[in-house]
Amino acid sequence: MPSKNDSVKENFSRLSGKYRINRIIDNHGYGEGVAYFLSESLNELIYKEELQIHYNDYDYQIHANKEYRYIFKNSNITKYFIAPENSLFYRLDFIDNSRATGSHLCGKDQYNVPIYF
């Protein structure tokens, strides 16, 4: 049976690539675009997201970009903002080999992130 470290490392290494992304923005609209996980090193990925945001109540769109850093260390995957300088977004807590959760409080908004590998 693989160790937790081996399972998490395998999940991390499979993230590299390009993805289509569709994001629902509750009560406001939706975003469509692409996301990339780009390898920086064996234990680091850069996540880049390029979206067109469409608003429900307006005939208006904006282009949005996001970047984050994902680090594999000590059997965990941790997500950081790139700016401000490498501040913590969340750490993934693995429920089992294929499921993890993370949580981030931003002002009054709580972001709970379920991830399925």
PAZA-864085 format. One line per field, with one value per residue: y, z negated, x negated of N, C-alpha, C, O in turn; residue number from 1. Coordinates in Angstrom, 2 decimals. Layout:
residues N
n_y = c(Y; ...)
n_z = c(Z; ...)
n_x = c(X; ...)
ca_y = c(Y; ...)
ca_z = c(Z; ...)
ca_x = c(X; ...)
c_y = c(Y; ...)
c_z = c(Z; ...)
c_x = c(X; ...)
o_y = c(Y; ...)
o_z = c(Z; ...)
o_x = c(X; ...)
num = c(NUM; ...)
//
This chain:
residues 117
n_y = c(-1.18; 2.21; 4.95; 7.84; 10.11; 9.28; 8.98; 11.59; 13.00; 11.81; 12.64; 15.41; 15.58; 14.91; 17.12; 19.01; 20.79; 21.89; 23.27; 23.53; 25.94; 26.67; 28.86; 29.54; 32.48; 33.21; 34.72; 36.77; 36.17; 34.46; 32.81; 32.02; 30.18; 29.43; 27.40; 26.85; 24.57; 24.94; 23.55; 24.40; 23.28; 20.04; 20.04; 22.22; 24.10; 26.49; 28.11; 29.39; 31.40; 32.36; 34.23; 35.11; 37.15; 37.15; 39.14; 38.85; 40.89; 42.86; 43.90; 43.21; 42.45; 41.32; 40.82; 38.55; 37.67; 35.30; 34.19; 31.65; 29.86; 26.51; 24.27; 21.26; 19.65; 17.89; 15.82; 17.26; 19.55; 22.90; 26.01; 29.17; 32.73; 34.61; 37.33; 39.37; 38.87; 35.57; 34.81; 32.78; 30.89; 28.49; 25.28; 22.00; 19.46; 16.08; 13.76; 11.17; 9.11; 10.28; 12.55; 15.88; 18.78; 22.34; 25.57; 29.04; 32.22; 35.29; 38.44; 38.88; 36.68; 33.18; 30.70; 27.48; 24.65; 21.83; 19.15; 16.79; 14.16)
n_z = c(0.00; 0.90; -0.69; -2.52; -1.76; 0.76; 2.23; 2.15; 3.40; 5.95; 6.83; 6.89; 8.88; 11.14; 11.77; 13.56; 16.59; 19.07; 18.70; 19.36; 18.01; 16.15; 14.28; 11.84; 10.61; 7.93; 8.01; 9.66; 12.16; 14.57; 15.33; 17.99; 19.42; 19.51; 17.61; 16.26; 14.99; 14.30; 14.27; 11.95; 10.44; 9.06; 6.81; 6.96; 8.40; 10.69; 10.89; 13.34; 14.43; 16.86; 17.54; 19.01; 17.73; 17.40; 16.79; 15.17; 15.04; 16.78; 20.03; 20.31; 20.13; 18.55; 18.58; 16.69; 14.71; 12.78; 10.47; 8.73; 6.37; 5.93; 3.56; 2.85; -0.10; -2.90; -2.82; -2.15; -0.24; 0.45; 1.06; 2.28; 2.46; 5.09; 5.10; 2.45; 1.52; 1.57; -0.34; -2.47; -1.07; -1.33; -2.96; -1.76; -3.19; -3.34; -2.95; -2.08; 0.29; 2.67; 2.19; 0.96; -1.20; -1.53; -3.14; -3.28; -4.67; -3.62; -4.29; -4.95; -3.60; -3.26; -1.86; -0.92; 0.16; 1.89; 3.23; 5.76; 6.78)
n_x = c(-0.85; -0.62; -2.32; -1.02; -2.45; -3.48; -1.07; 0.04; -2.02; -1.93; 0.64; 0.15; -1.85; -0.40; 1.11; 0.03; 0.54; 2.98; 6.22; 9.73; 11.88; 14.77; 16.56; 18.93; 20.30; 21.86; 25.03; 24.14; 22.93; 20.91; 17.78; 15.53; 12.85; 9.33; 7.06; 3.84; 1.46; -1.77; -4.96; -7.39; -9.38; -10.27; -8.67; -7.00; -4.39; -3.10; -0.07; 1.99; 4.64; 6.96; 9.67; 12.86; 15.19; 18.63; 21.40; 24.57; 26.59; 25.79; 24.74; 21.92; 18.48; 15.49; 11.95; 10.11; 7.31; 5.51; 3.03; 1.32; -0.73; -1.59; -2.76; -4.40; -5.09; -6.26; -4.27; -1.99; 0.07; -0.15; 1.37; 0.47; 0.80; -0.64; -1.13; -0.11; -3.52; -3.93; -1.90; 0.14; 2.79; 4.42; 4.05; 4.15; 6.04; 5.94; 8.48; 8.69; 6.87; 7.77; 9.28; 9.50; 9.58; 9.73; 9.58; 10.37; 10.49; 11.65; 11.93; 15.26; 16.02; 16.09; 14.18; 14.55; 12.99; 13.47; 11.62; 11.17; 9.25)
ca_y = c(0.00; 3.41; 5.85; 9.10; 10.97; 8.83; 9.27; 13.04; 13.39; 11.37; 13.58; 16.69; 15.49; 14.79; 18.39; 19.79; 20.75; 22.96; 22.88; 24.44; 26.28; 27.37; 29.22; 30.25; 33.52; 33.26; 35.94; 37.82; 35.77; 33.28; 33.01; 30.94; 30.41; 28.34; 27.39; 26.08; 24.24; 24.93; 23.04; 25.24; 22.31; 18.80; 20.26; 23.51; 24.40; 27.80; 28.04; 30.62; 31.33; 33.46; 34.12; 36.17; 37.20; 37.63; 39.54; 38.56; 42.08; 43.85; 43.40; 43.66; 41.39; 41.74; 39.79; 38.39; 36.77; 34.96; 33.35; 31.10; 28.91; 25.28; 23.65; 19.95; 19.55; 17.15; 15.09; 18.20; 20.52; 24.20; 27.02; 30.51; 33.87; 35.07; 38.69; 39.78; 37.89; 34.20; 34.65; 31.53; 30.85; 27.38; 24.00; 20.91; 18.36; 14.91; 12.88; 9.88; 9.28; 10.98; 13.70; 16.82; 20.02; 23.51; 26.63; 30.35; 33.33; 36.53; 39.40; 38.18; 35.53; 31.93; 29.84; 26.08; 24.06; 20.37; 18.76; 15.36; 13.79)
ca_z = c(0.00; 0.95; -1.85; -2.28; -1.01; 2.16; 2.85; 2.32; 4.42; 7.25; 7.18; 7.20; 10.16; 12.24; 12.00; 14.67; 17.85; 19.43; 18.39; 19.61; 16.72; 16.10; 12.88; 11.54; 9.61; 7.38; 8.10; 10.46; 13.53; 14.73; 16.02; 18.87; 19.87; 19.39; 16.45; 16.49; 13.92; 14.93; 13.36; 11.62; 9.95; 8.70; 5.70; 7.09; 9.61; 10.80; 11.46; 14.03; 14.87; 17.73; 17.65; 19.43; 16.77; 17.98; 15.71; 15.44; 15.16; 17.68; 21.26; 20.02; 19.82; 18.22; 18.62; 15.36; 14.57; 11.41; 10.36; 7.41; 6.28; 5.20; 3.07; 2.19; -1.15; -4.11; -2.53; -1.98; 0.85; -0.07; 2.09; 1.87; 3.37; 5.55; 4.56; 1.82; 1.59; 1.08; -1.53; -2.46; -0.68; -2.15; -2.88; -1.52; -4.15; -2.61; -3.60; -1.65; 1.40; 3.83; 1.80; 0.03; -1.41; -1.99; -3.56; -3.33; -5.04; -2.94; -4.80; -5.47; -2.72; -3.57; -0.69; -1.24; 1.42; 2.00; 4.42; 6.07; 7.71)
ca_x = c(0.00; -1.45; -2.24; -0.31; -3.37; -3.51; 0.23; 0.17; -3.01; -1.41; 1.72; -0.48; -2.57; 0.57; 1.81; -0.55; 1.27; 3.92; 7.59; 10.86; 12.47; 16.06; 16.76; 20.18; 20.14; 23.22; 25.84; 23.50; 22.63; 20.06; 16.52; 15.08; 11.48; 8.36; 6.18; 2.62; 0.53; -3.08; -5.97; -8.55; -10.36; -9.58; -7.74; -6.34; -3.63; -2.47; 1.28; 2.40; 6.03; 7.37; 11.13; 13.77; 16.29; 19.89; 22.30; 25.99; 27.43; 25.20; 24.13; 20.57; 17.53; 14.13; 10.92; 9.52; 6.16; 5.11; 1.84; 1.05; -1.84; -1.28; -3.99; -4.30; -6.10; -5.85; -3.03; -0.88; 0.06; 0.24; 1.59; 0.06; 0.92; -1.95; -1.21; -1.35; -4.61; -3.80; -1.07; 0.89; 4.21; 4.89; 3.36; 5.09; 6.07; 6.40; 9.45; 8.17; 5.93; 8.32; 10.10; 8.88; 10.32; 9.00; 10.49; 9.73; 11.35; 11.26; 12.90; 16.44; 16.29; 15.39; 14.01; 14.31; 12.56; 13.33; 10.86; 11.23; 8.19)
c_y = c(1.25; 4.27; 7.09; 10.02; 10.59; 9.18; 10.76; 13.52; 12.99; 12.29; 14.92; 16.65; 15.39; 16.09; 19.16; 19.64; 21.96; 22.43; 23.95; 24.72; 27.05; 27.62; 29.98; 31.24; 33.81; 34.66; 37.05; 37.42; 34.52; 33.67; 31.79; 31.24; 29.19; 28.52; 26.48; 25.78; 24.06; 24.52; 24.03; 24.37; 21.04; 19.03; 21.58; 23.65; 25.84; 27.59; 29.39; 30.41; 32.57; 33.29; 35.33; 36.09; 37.84; 37.93; 39.33; 39.82; 43.12; 43.17; 43.83; 42.44; 42.02; 40.55; 39.74; 37.38; 36.52; 34.09; 32.93; 30.15; 27.72; 24.60; 22.29; 19.87; 18.80; 16.50; 15.98; 19.02; 21.82; 25.19; 28.40; 31.53; 34.19; 36.50; 38.89; 38.59; 36.59; 34.06; 33.43; 31.75; 29.74; 26.18; 22.93; 19.85; 17.17; 14.04; 11.43; 10.15; 10.12; 12.20; 14.56; 18.04; 21.12; 24.58; 27.93; 31.41; 34.60; 37.60; 38.67; 36.94; 34.33; 31.08; 28.44; 25.34; 22.54; 20.05; 17.25; 15.06; 12.55)
c_z = c(0.00; -0.30; -1.49; -1.43; 0.46; 2.88; 3.13; 3.40; 5.81; 7.71; 7.62; 8.59; 11.36; 12.55; 13.20; 15.93; 18.02; 19.26; 18.89; 18.25; 16.93; 14.63; 12.75; 10.41; 9.08; 7.46; 8.96; 11.91; 13.57; 15.45; 16.84; 19.28; 19.75; 18.11; 16.78; 15.15; 14.60; 13.91; 13.20; 11.15; 9.60; 7.65; 5.78; 8.44; 9.54; 11.50; 12.07; 14.60; 15.69; 18.01; 18.33; 18.47; 17.45; 16.82; 16.11; 15.78; 16.15; 18.95; 21.23; 19.67; 19.40; 18.33; 17.23; 15.41; 13.10; 11.48; 8.91; 7.51; 5.44; 4.84; 2.45; 1.18; -2.33; -3.94; -2.40; -0.72; 0.27; 1.07; 1.52; 2.92; 3.85; 5.09; 3.65; 1.63; 0.83; -0.20; -1.36; -1.99; -1.48; -1.99; -2.66; -2.60; -3.44; -3.48; -3.32; -0.44; 2.55; 3.49; 0.77; -0.11; -1.86; -2.35; -3.69; -3.67; -4.41; -3.33; -5.46; -4.66; -3.12; -2.31; -1.17; 0.07; 1.31; 3.30; 4.54; 7.11; 8.49)
c_x = c(-0.90; -1.26; -1.44; -1.17; -3.40; -2.21; 0.39; -0.79; -2.52; -0.28; 1.14; -1.13; -1.62; 1.31; 1.30; 0.29; 2.18; 5.34; 8.57; 11.49; 13.77; 16.35; 18.08; 19.89; 21.54; 23.82; 25.23; 23.28; 21.78; 18.78; 16.16; 13.65; 10.62; 7.55; 5.00; 1.96; -0.82; -4.13; -7.12; -9.71; -9.59; -8.50; -6.99; -5.66; -3.13; -1.13; 1.59; 3.79; 6.34; 8.86; 11.74; 14.95; 17.50; 20.85; 23.76; 26.79; 26.93; 24.72; 22.66; 19.71; 16.21; 13.20; 10.27; 8.38; 5.89; 3.87; 1.66; -0.14; -1.37; -2.60; -3.64; -5.44; -5.50; -4.48; -1.80; -1.05; 0.61; 0.32; 1.26; 0.46; -0.49; -2.17; 0.00; -2.29; -4.33; -2.99; -0.16; 2.33; 4.88; 3.96; 4.42; 4.93; 6.69; 7.29; 9.07; 7.27; 6.45; 9.18; 9.36; 9.78; 9.36; 10.00; 9.72; 10.77; 10.80; 12.28; 14.04; 16.78; 15.44; 15.36; 13.66; 14.10; 12.50; 12.58; 10.91; 10.17; 8.58)
o_y = c(1.34; 4.30; 7.37; 10.65; 11.47; 9.62; 11.15; 14.35; 13.75; 12.70; 15.49; 17.58; 15.74; 16.14; 19.90; 18.54; 22.90; 21.30; 25.14; 23.81; 27.95; 26.69; 30.94; 30.88; 34.56; 35.65; 38.16; 38.25; 33.63; 34.72; 30.66; 32.39; 28.05; 29.63; 25.48; 26.65; 23.12; 25.07; 24.44; 24.67; 20.98; 18.29; 22.03; 23.36; 26.34; 26.98; 30.42; 29.36; 33.69; 32.31; 36.45; 35.06; 38.94; 37.07; 39.60; 39.80; 44.15; 42.00; 44.68; 41.53; 43.11; 39.40; 40.78; 36.35; 37.43; 33.34; 33.72; 29.70; 27.91; 24.39; 22.18; 20.00; 19.05; 16.60; 15.50; 19.18; 21.84; 25.22; 28.75; 31.24; 34.05; 36.87; 38.58; 37.44; 36.52; 33.26; 33.09; 32.67; 30.01; 26.08; 22.95; 19.40; 17.23; 13.65; 10.58; 11.30; 10.64; 12.83; 14.06; 18.31; 20.86; 24.52; 27.95; 31.48; 34.96; 37.66; 37.93; 36.22; 34.45; 30.77; 28.23; 25.40; 22.00; 20.62; 16.52; 15.64; 12.07)
o_z = c(-0.80; -0.89; -0.31; -0.49; 1.32; 4.03; 4.21; 4.24; 6.76; 8.88; 8.61; 9.37; 12.47; 13.52; 13.81; 16.29; 17.23; 19.62; 18.84; 17.43; 17.76; 13.83; 13.48; 9.39; 9.68; 7.05; 8.99; 12.80; 12.73; 16.10; 16.44; 19.48; 19.86; 17.60; 17.48; 14.27; 15.38; 12.81; 14.18; 11.41; 9.82; 7.60; 4.79; 9.49; 8.47; 12.56; 11.40; 15.17; 15.29; 18.65; 18.23; 18.40; 17.99; 15.96; 17.25; 16.71; 16.33; 18.93; 22.00; 18.98; 19.85; 18.18; 16.67; 16.08; 12.28; 12.44; 7.98; 8.60; 4.36; 5.70; 1.65; 1.54; -2.72; -4.82; -2.53; -0.21; -0.32; 1.95; 0.42; 4.11; 3.08; 4.73; 4.09; 1.59; -0.39; -1.07; -0.24; -2.44; -2.23; -1.04; -3.30; -2.89; -3.00; -4.59; -4.21; -0.18; 3.34; 4.38; -0.14; 0.74; -2.47; -1.92; -4.13; -3.02; -4.62; -2.75; -6.42; -4.99; -3.30; -1.74; -1.77; 0.97; 0.69; 4.35; 3.57; 8.20; 9.33)
o_x = c(-1.83; -0.18; -1.20; -0.68; -3.34; -2.24; 0.84; -0.42; -2.69; -0.26; 1.59; -0.97; -2.00; 2.06; 2.06; 0.70; 2.15; 5.64; 8.26; 11.62; 13.86; 16.39; 18.32; 19.31; 22.30; 23.21; 25.76; 23.44; 21.90; 18.70; 16.45; 13.28; 11.09; 7.38; 5.14; 1.91; -1.00; -4.18; -7.74; -10.87; -8.38; -7.51; -6.42; -6.24; -2.78; -1.06; 1.48; 4.09; 6.02; 9.26; 11.22; 15.62; 17.40; 21.07; 24.14; 27.59; 27.57; 24.34; 22.22; 20.17; 15.85; 13.63; 9.92; 8.49; 6.01; 3.68; 1.83; -0.51; -0.81; -3.45; -2.71; -6.61; -4.36; -3.62; -0.67; -2.16; 1.69; -0.54; 1.69; 0.47; -1.44; -3.29; 1.11; -1.85; -4.48; -3.35; 0.25; 3.00; 5.81; 3.19; 5.48; 3.82; 7.84; 6.92; 9.11; 6.93; 5.66; 9.75; 8.71; 10.63; 8.32; 11.16; 8.57; 11.82; 9.64; 13.36; 13.84; 17.72; 14.23; 16.40; 12.60; 14.93; 11.58; 12.88; 10.71; 10.17; 7.81)
num = c(1; 2; 3; 4; 5; 6; 7; 8; 9; 10; 11; 12; 13; 14; 15; 16; 17; 18; 19; 20; 21; 22; 23; 24; 25; 26; 27; 28; 29; 30; 31; 32; 33; 34; 35; 36; 37; 38; 39; 40; 41; 42; 43; 44; 45; 46; 47; 48; 49; 50; 51; 52; 53; 54; 55; 56; 57; 58; 59; 60; 61; 62; 63; 64; 65; 66; 67; 68; 69; 70; 71; 72; 73; 74; 75; 76; 77; 78; 79; 80; 81; 82; 83; 84; 85; 86; 87; 88; 89; 90; 91; 92; 93; 94; 95; 96; 97; 98; 99; 100; 101; 102; 103; 104; 105; 106; 107; 108; 109; 110; 111; 112; 113; 114; 115; 116; 117)
//
